[in-house]
Amino acid sequence: MARVEMSMAGVKAILQSPEAYAVLGKKARDVKARCEATAPVRSGDYAASFRISGGRQKQTDAAVVYVGSDDPAAAHIEWGTKNSPFGPTPPHHTMANALTAVIE
């Protein structure tokens, strides 16, 4: 079996590179597009609520990108409801499914 030695300085340089940020940004846009395409459409608010943000991680200065929703109902849509007075709704897993599809 081959032995691999990693240079921590090299890994840090990769994580801080503009290329790493560009790759993460492209993946984030792909996830967002898939979320918008597959979100349940009752009012359209959820599909329109996905946002991308990013920057640098404070501890390591590594590139980070986030995809999220600012819809107040996002958690209920993603994970469903069991004990709601309006009736249980099944989870939709919009974001998890989008991420899985993009990274495969």
Chimera marker file (.cmm) of the C-alpha trace (Angstrom):
<marker_set name="trace">
<marker id="1" x="0.000" y="0.000" z="0.000" r="1" g="1" b="0" radius="0.5"/>
<marker id="2" x="1.308" y="3.450" z="-0.851" r="1" g="1" b="0" radius="0.5"/>
<marker id="3" x="1.992" y="5.943" z="1.860" r="1" g="1" b="0" radius="0.5"/>
<marker id="4" x="0.754" y="9.490" z="1.403" r="1" g="1" b="0" radius="0.5"/>
<marker id="5" x="2.117" y="12.406" z="3.363" r="1" g="1" b="0" radius="0.5"/>
<marker id="6" x="0.080" y="15.586" z="3.329" r="1" g="1" b="0" radius="0.5"/>
<marker id="7" x="1.586" y="19.009" z="3.636" r="1" g="1" b="0" radius="0.5"/>
<marker id="8" x="-0.675" y="20.998" z="5.952" r="1" g="1" b="0" radius="0.5"/>
<marker id="9" x="0.602" y="24.201" z="4.353" r="1" g="1" b="0" radius="0.5"/>
<marker id="10" x="-0.374" y="22.780" z="0.958" r="1" g="1" b="0" radius="0.5"/>
<marker id="11" x="-3.836" y="21.770" z="2.141" r="1" g="1" b="0" radius="0.5"/>
<marker id="12" x="-4.324" y="25.213" z="3.678" r="1" g="1" b="0" radius="0.5"/>
<marker id="13" x="-3.264" y="26.870" z="0.418" r="1" g="1" b="0" radius="0.5"/>
<marker id="14" x="-5.822" y="24.808" z="-1.505" r="1" g="1" b="0" radius="0.5"/>
<marker id="15" x="-8.635" y="25.580" z="0.957" r="1" g="1" b="0" radius="0.5"/>
<marker id="16" x="-7.855" y="29.296" z="0.782" r="1" g="1" b="0" radius="0.5"/>
<marker id="17" x="-7.503" y="29.435" z="-3.005" r="1" g="1" b="0" radius="0.5"/>
<marker id="18" x="-9.793" y="31.325" z="-5.381" r="1" g="1" b="0" radius="0.5"/>
<marker id="19" x="-10.218" y="28.060" z="-7.287" r="1" g="1" b="0" radius="0.5"/>
<marker id="20" x="-11.668" y="26.323" z="-4.220" r="1" g="1" b="0" radius="0.5"/>
<marker id="21" x="-14.101" y="29.190" z="-3.719" r="1" g="1" b="0" radius="0.5"/>
<marker id="22" x="-15.090" y="29.018" z="-7.408" r="1" g="1" b="0" radius="0.5"/>
<marker id="23" x="-15.798" y="25.273" z="-7.207" r="1" g="1" b="0" radius="0.5"/>
<marker id="24" x="-17.848" y="25.713" z="-4.035" r="1" g="1" b="0" radius="0.5"/>
<marker id="25" x="-19.758" y="28.596" z="-5.629" r="1" g="1" b="0" radius="0.5"/>
<marker id="26" x="-20.638" y="26.505" z="-8.692" r="1" g="1" b="0" radius="0.5"/>
<marker id="27" x="-21.822" y="23.613" z="-6.513" r="1" g="1" b="0" radius="0.5"/>
<marker id="28" x="-23.876" y="26.028" z="-4.387" r="1" g="1" b="0" radius="0.5"/>
<marker id="29" x="-25.554" y="27.448" z="-7.504" r="1" g="1" b="0" radius="0.5"/>
<marker id="30" x="-26.330" y="23.898" z="-8.667" r="1" g="1" b="0" radius="0.5"/>
<marker id="31" x="-27.847" y="23.025" z="-5.272" r="1" g="1" b="0" radius="0.5"/>
<marker id="32" x="-29.906" y="26.238" z="-5.245" r="1" g="1" b="0" radius="0.5"/>
<marker id="33" x="-31.209" y="25.605" z="-8.774" r="1" g="1" b="0" radius="0.5"/>
<marker id="34" x="-32.205" y="22.060" z="-7.873" r="1" g="1" b="0" radius="0.5"/>
<marker id="35" x="-33.926" y="23.271" z="-4.688" r="1" g="1" b="0" radius="0.5"/>
<marker id="36" x="-35.898" y="25.828" z="-6.685" r="1" g="1" b="0" radius="0.5"/>
<marker id="37" x="-36.871" y="23.207" z="-9.276" r="1" g="1" b="0" radius="0.5"/>
<marker id="38" x="-37.987" y="20.548" z="-6.785" r="1" g="1" b="0" radius="0.5"/>
<marker id="39" x="-39.467" y="22.594" z="-3.923" r="1" g="1" b="0" radius="0.5"/>
<marker id="40" x="-43.155" y="21.983" z="-3.281" r="1" g="1" b="0" radius="0.5"/>
<marker id="41" x="-45.199" y="24.723" z="-4.897" r="1" g="1" b="0" radius="0.5"/>
<marker id="42" x="-48.126" y="25.690" z="-2.737" r="1" g="1" b="0" radius="0.5"/>
<marker id="43" x="-47.595" y="29.441" z="-2.796" r="1" g="1" b="0" radius="0.5"/>
<marker id="44" x="-44.173" y="29.534" z="-4.455" r="1" g="1" b="0" radius="0.5"/>
<marker id="45" x="-42.677" y="31.253" z="-1.416" r="1" g="1" b="0" radius="0.5"/>
<marker id="46" x="-40.445" y="28.338" z="-0.480" r="1" g="1" b="0" radius="0.5"/>
<marker id="47" x="-39.009" y="27.912" z="-3.975" r="1" g="1" b="0" radius="0.5"/>
<marker id="48" x="-38.254" y="31.644" z="-4.091" r="1" g="1" b="0" radius="0.5"/>
<marker id="49" x="-36.605" y="31.685" z="-0.665" r="1" g="1" b="0" radius="0.5"/>
<marker id="50" x="-33.288" y="29.950" z="-1.353" r="1" g="1" b="0" radius="0.5"/>
<marker id="51" x="-30.167" y="32.054" z="-0.874" r="1" g="1" b="0" radius="0.5"/>
<marker id="52" x="-26.420" y="31.555" z="-1.243" r="1" g="1" b="0" radius="0.5"/>
<marker id="53" x="-23.928" y="33.152" z="1.103" r="1" g="1" b="0" radius="0.5"/>
<marker id="54" x="-20.267" y="32.582" z="1.671" r="1" g="1" b="0" radius="0.5"/>
<marker id="55" x="-16.961" y="33.899" z="2.738" r="1" g="1" b="0" radius="0.5"/>
<marker id="56" x="-14.049" y="32.650" z="4.778" r="1" g="1" b="0" radius="0.5"/>
<marker id="57" x="-14.095" y="30.431" z="7.845" r="1" g="1" b="0" radius="0.5"/>
<marker id="58" x="-12.724" y="32.427" z="10.770" r="1" g="1" b="0" radius="0.5"/>
<marker id="59" x="-10.467" y="29.741" z="12.243" r="1" g="1" b="0" radius="0.5"/>
<marker id="60" x="-8.816" y="28.547" z="9.020" r="1" g="1" b="0" radius="0.5"/>
<marker id="61" x="-9.583" y="31.234" z="6.431" r="1" g="1" b="0" radius="0.5"/>
<marker id="62" x="-10.888" y="28.394" z="4.226" r="1" g="1" b="0" radius="0.5"/>
<marker id="63" x="-13.509" y="29.188" z="1.601" r="1" g="1" b="0" radius="0.5"/>
<marker id="64" x="-17.065" y="28.381" z="2.734" r="1" g="1" b="0" radius="0.5"/>
<marker id="65" x="-20.389" y="28.608" z="0.907" r="1" g="1" b="0" radius="0.5"/>
<marker id="66" x="-23.873" y="28.098" z="2.354" r="1" g="1" b="0" radius="0.5"/>
<marker id="67" x="-27.214" y="27.433" z="0.673" r="1" g="1" b="0" radius="0.5"/>
<marker id="68" x="-30.246" y="28.117" z="2.819" r="1" g="1" b="0" radius="0.5"/>
<marker id="69" x="-33.830" y="29.291" z="2.908" r="1" g="1" b="0" radius="0.5"/>
<marker id="70" x="-35.227" y="32.344" z="4.628" r="1" g="1" b="0" radius="0.5"/>
<marker id="71" x="-38.805" y="31.016" z="4.512" r="1" g="1" b="0" radius="0.5"/>
<marker id="72" x="-40.202" y="30.750" z="8.072" r="1" g="1" b="0" radius="0.5"/>
<marker id="73" x="-41.827" y="27.435" z="7.101" r="1" g="1" b="0" radius="0.5"/>
<marker id="74" x="-38.570" y="25.891" z="5.818" r="1" g="1" b="0" radius="0.5"/>
<marker id="75" x="-38.061" y="23.518" z="8.759" r="1" g="1" b="0" radius="0.5"/>
<marker id="76" x="-41.657" y="22.274" z="8.547" r="1" g="1" b="0" radius="0.5"/>
<marker id="77" x="-41.317" y="21.692" z="4.799" r="1" g="1" b="0" radius="0.5"/>
<marker id="78" x="-37.926" y="20.001" z="5.057" r="1" g="1" b="0" radius="0.5"/>
<marker id="79" x="-38.600" y="17.732" z="8.039" r="1" g="1" b="0" radius="0.5"/>
<marker id="80" x="-42.406" y="17.576" z="8.077" r="1" g="1" b="0" radius="0.5"/>
<marker id="81" x="-44.712" y="17.903" z="11.053" r="1" g="1" b="0" radius="0.5"/>
<marker id="82" x="-46.018" y="15.189" z="13.322" r="1" g="1" b="0" radius="0.5"/>
<marker id="83" x="-48.125" y="16.903" z="15.958" r="1" g="1" b="0" radius="0.5"/>
<marker id="84" x="-49.398" y="19.954" z="14.108" r="1" g="1" b="0" radius="0.5"/>
<marker id="85" x="-52.967" y="21.018" z="14.904" r="1" g="1" b="0" radius="0.5"/>
<marker id="86" x="-53.388" y="21.383" z="11.126" r="1" g="1" b="0" radius="0.5"/>
<marker id="87" x="-52.497" y="17.762" z="10.529" r="1" g="1" b="0" radius="0.5"/>
<marker id="88" x="-49.242" y="15.947" z="9.953" r="1" g="1" b="0" radius="0.5"/>
<marker id="89" x="-47.330" y="16.646" z="6.767" r="1" g="1" b="0" radius="0.5"/>
<marker id="90" x="-44.606" y="14.390" z="5.401" r="1" g="1" b="0" radius="0.5"/>
<marker id="91" x="-41.055" y="15.694" z="5.127" r="1" g="1" b="0" radius="0.5"/>
<marker id="92" x="-40.041" y="16.904" z="1.671" r="1" g="1" b="0" radius="0.5"/>
<marker id="93" x="-36.226" y="16.971" z="2.128" r="1" g="1" b="0" radius="0.5"/>
<marker id="94" x="-35.811" y="19.500" z="-0.698" r="1" g="1" b="0" radius="0.5"/>
<marker id="95" x="-32.360" y="20.666" z="0.342" r="1" g="1" b="0" radius="0.5"/>
<marker id="96" x="-30.979" y="17.265" z="1.369" r="1" g="1" b="0" radius="0.5"/>
<marker id="97" x="-32.126" y="15.715" z="-1.911" r="1" g="1" b="0" radius="0.5"/>
<marker id="98" x="-30.651" y="18.599" z="-3.913" r="1" g="1" b="0" radius="0.5"/>
<marker id="99" x="-27.301" y="18.294" z="-2.164" r="1" g="1" b="0" radius="0.5"/>
<marker id="100" x="-27.233" y="14.522" z="-2.639" r="1" g="1" b="0" radius="0.5"/>
<marker id="101" x="-28.015" y="14.884" z="-6.350" r="1" g="1" b="0" radius="0.5"/>
<marker id="102" x="-25.317" y="17.505" z="-6.888" r="1" g="1" b="0" radius="0.5"/>
<marker id="103" x="-22.518" y="15.669" z="-5.083" r="1" g="1" b="0" radius="0.5"/>
<marker id="104" x="-23.159" y="12.295" z="-6.749" r="1" g="1" b="0" radius="0.5"/>
<link id1="1" id2="2" r="1" g="1" b="0" radius="0.2"/>
<link id1="2" id2="3" r="1" g="1" b="0" radius="0.2"/>
<link id1="3" id2="4" r="1" g="1" b="0" radius="0.2"/>
<link id1="4" id2="5" r="1" g="1" b="0" radius="0.2"/>
<link id1="5" id2="6" r="1" g="1" b="0" radius="0.2"/>
<link id1="6" id2="7" r="1" g="1" b="0" radius="0.2"/>
<link id1="7" id2="8" r="1" g="1" b="0" radius="0.2"/>
<link id1="8" id2="9" r="1" g="1" b="0" radius="0.2"/>
<link id1="9" id2="10" r="1" g="1" b="0" radius="0.2"/>
<link id1="10" id2="11" r="1" g="1" b="0" radius="0.2"/>
<link id1="11" id2="12" r="1" g="1" b="0" radius="0.2"/>
<link id1="12" id2="13" r="1" g="1" b="0" radius="0.2"/>
<link id1="13" id2="14" r="1" g="1" b="0" radius="0.2"/>
<link id1="14" id2="15" r="1" g="1" b="0" radius="0.2"/>
<link id1="15" id2="16" r="1" g="1" b="0" radius="0.2"/>
<link id1="16" id2="17" r="1" g="1" b="0" radius="0.2"/>
<link id1="17" id2="18" r="1" g="1" b="0" radius="0.2"/>
<link id1="18" id2="19" r="1" g="1" b="0" radius="0.2"/>
<link id1="19" id2="20" r="1" g="1" b="0" radius="0.2"/>
<link id1="20" id2="21" r="1" g="1" b="0" radius="0.2"/>
<link id1="21" id2="22" r="1" g="1" b="0" radius="0.2"/>
<link id1="22" id2="23" r="1" g="1" b="0" radius="0.2"/>
<link id1="23" id2="24" r="1" g="1" b="0" radius="0.2"/>
<link id1="24" id2="25" r="1" g="1" b="0" radius="0.2"/>
<link id1="25" id2="26" r="1" g="1" b="0" radius="0.2"/>
<link id1="26" id2="27" r="1" g="1" b="0" radius="0.2"/>
<link id1="27" id2="28" r="1" g="1" b="0" radius="0.2"/>
<link id1="28" id2="29" r="1" g="1" b="0" radius="0.2"/>
<link id1="29" id2="30" r="1" g="1" b="0" radius="0.2"/>
<link id1="30" id2="31" r="1" g="1" b="0" radius="0.2"/>
<link id1="31" id2="32" r="1" g="1" b="0" radius="0.2"/>
<link id1="32" id2="33" r="1" g="1" b="0" radius="0.2"/>
<link id1="33" id2="34" r="1" g="1" b="0" radius="0.2"/>
<link id1="34" id2="35" r="1" g="1" b="0" radius="0.2"/>
<link id1="35" id2="36" r="1" g="1" b="0" radius="0.2"/>
<link id1="36" id2="37" r="1" g="1" b="0" radius="0.2"/>
<link id1="37" id2="38" r="1" g="1" b="0" radius="0.2"/>
<link id1="38" id2="39" r="1" g="1" b="0" radius="0.2"/>
<link id1="39" id2="40" r="1" g="1" b="0" radius="0.2"/>
<link id1="40" id2="41" r="1" g="1" b="0" radius="0.2"/>
<link id1="41" id2="42" r="1" g="1" b="0" radius="0.2"/>
<link id1="42" id2="43" r="1" g="1" b="0" radius="0.2"/>
<link id1="43" id2="44" r="1" g="1" b="0" radius="0.2"/>
<link id1="44" id2="45" r="1" g="1" b="0" radius="0.2"/>
<link id1="45" id2="46" r="1" g="1" b="0" radius="0.2"/>
<link id1="46" id2="47" r="1" g="1" b="0" radius="0.2"/>
<link id1="47" id2="48" r="1" g="1" b="0" radius="0.2"/>
<link id1="48" id2="49" r="1" g="1" b="0" radius="0.2"/>
<link id1="49" id2="50" r="1" g="1" b="0" radius="0.2"/>
<link id1="50" id2="51" r="1" g="1" b="0" radius="0.2"/>
<link id1="51" id2="52" r="1" g="1" b="0" radius="0.2"/>
<link id1="52" id2="53" r="1" g="1" b="0" radius="0.2"/>
<link id1="53" id2="54" r="1" g="1" b="0" radius="0.2"/>
<link id1="54" id2="55" r="1" g="1" b="0" radius="0.2"/>
<link id1="55" id2="56" r="1" g="1" b="0" radius="0.2"/>
<link id1="56" id2="57" r="1" g="1" b="0" radius="0.2"/>
<link id1="57" id2="58" r="1" g="1" b="0" radius="0.2"/>
<link id1="58" id2="59" r="1" g="1" b="0" radius="0.2"/>
<link id1="59" id2="60" r="1" g="1" b="0" radius="0.2"/>
<link id1="60" id2="61" r="1" g="1" b="0" radius="0.2"/>
<link id1="61" id2="62" r="1" g="1" b="0" radius="0.2"/>
<link id1="62" id2="63" r="1" g="1" b="0" radius="0.2"/>
<link id1="63" id2="64" r="1" g="1" b="0" radius="0.2"/>
<link id1="64" id2="65" r="1" g="1" b="0" radius="0.2"/>
<link id1="65" id2="66" r="1" g="1" b="0" radius="0.2"/>
<link id1="66" id2="67" r="1" g="1" b="0" radius="0.2"/>
<link id1="67" id2="68" r="1" g="1" b="0" radius="0.2"/>
<link id1="68" id2="69" r="1" g="1" b="0" radius="0.2"/>
<link id1="69" id2="70" r="1" g="1" b="0" radius="0.2"/>
<link id1="70" id2="71" r="1" g="1" b="0" radius="0.2"/>
<link id1="71" id2="72" r="1" g="1" b="0" radius="0.2"/>
<link id1="72" id2="73" r="1" g="1" b="0" radius="0.2"/>
<link id1="73" id2="74" r="1" g="1" b="0" radius="0.2"/>
<link id1="74" id2="75" r="1" g="1" b="0" radius="0.2"/>
<link id1="75" id2="76" r="1" g="1" b="0" radius="0.2"/>
<link id1="76" id2="77" r="1" g="1" b="0" radius="0.2"/>
<link id1="77" id2="78" r="1" g="1" b="0" radius="0.2"/>
<link id1="78" id2="79" r="1" g="1" b="0" radius="0.2"/>
<link id1="79" id2="80" r="1" g="1" b="0" radius="0.2"/>
<link id1="80" id2="81" r="1" g="1" b="0" radius="0.2"/>
<link id1="81" id2="82" r="1" g="1" b="0" radius="0.2"/>
<link id1="82" id2="83" r="1" g="1" b="0" radius="0.2"/>
<link id1="83" id2="84" r="1" g="1" b="0" radius="0.2"/>
<link id1="84" id2="85" r="1" g="1" b="0" radius="0.2"/>
<link id1="85" id2="86" r="1" g="1" b="0" radius="0.2"/>
<link id1="86" id2="87" r="1" g="1" b="0" radius="0.2"/>
<link id1="87" id2="88" r="1" g="1" b="0" radius="0.2"/>
<link id1="88" id2="89" r="1" g="1" b="0" radius="0.2"/>
<link id1="89" id2="90" r="1" g="1" b="0" radius="0.2"/>
<link id1="90" id2="91" r="1" g="1" b="0" radius="0.2"/>
<link id1="91" id2="92" r="1" g="1" b="0" radius="0.2"/>
<link id1="92" id2="93" r="1" g="1" b="0" radius="0.2"/>
<link id1="93" id2="94" r="1" g="1" b="0" radius="0.2"/>
<link id1="94" id2="95" r="1" g="1" b="0" radius="0.2"/>
<link id1="95" id2="96" r="1" g="1" b="0" radius="0.2"/>
<link id1="96" id2="97" r="1" g="1" b="0" radius="0.2"/>
<link id1="97" id2="98" r="1" g="1" b="0" radius="0.2"/>
<link id1="98" id2="99" r="1" g="1" b="0" radius="0.2"/>
<link id1="99" id2="100" r="1" g="1" b="0" radius="0.2"/>
<link id1="100" id2="101" r="1" g="1" b="0" radius="0.2"/>
<link id1="101" id2="102" r="1" g="1" b="0" radius="0.2"/>
<link id1="102" id2="103" r="1" g="1" b="0" radius="0.2"/>
<link id1="103" id2="104" r="1" g="1" b="0" radius="0.2"/>
</marker_set>
